[in-house]
Amino acid sequence: MNEKQLQALARKNAAKAVKADKKPRPTYDPTLEATRGPDRANDSDTQKLFKEMKKREF
């Protein structure tokens, strides 16, 4: 497999992963939805924290 094929495959798989993450989780009990917090995936504080944690070694 050459470099171009590998890059194309990586882009294709990355696009599939982004599409798969968009599905909301099913809620079977209404109390679960009430206790579940807001979606914080795009929170800037969270992103800063994870960037800092990636830099550190444990």
HELIX and SHEET records of a PDB file:
HELIX    1   1 GLU A    3  ASP A   21  1                                  19    
HELIX    2   2 PRO A   30  THR A   35  1                                   6    
HELIX    3   3 SER A   44  LYS A   55  1                                  12    
END                                                                             
